[in-house]
Amino acid sequence: MEINQSTDLTGQVQSLLAEVFQVPPGEVTPGLAFGDLPQWDSLGHMDLMLRLEEQFGVTVNTDLIAELVNIPAICAYLKEKGHE
């Protein structure tokens, strides 16, 4: 999926979640968290972590997997890694 460079980071993360969990983008709100969607279970979370690594070129270690459980946390981590 190609993401428009003018899209802000939250929008990029929301688009990625919609794609990973195969839900309409409108269902992915900025406050969405682990467990809010039936697809965002532990297996779905691992899929999301792999896609974050692929799309943003970051490494998600075991500790981070447990922390990146909502869109604000994911965005904060990506910003820490230099993504805007």
Secondary structure, DSSP 8 states (H G I E B T S, - for coil): ----TTS-HHHHHHHHHHHHHT--GGG--TT-BTTSSTT-SHHHHHHHHHHHHHHH-----HHHHHH--BHHHHHHHHHHTT--
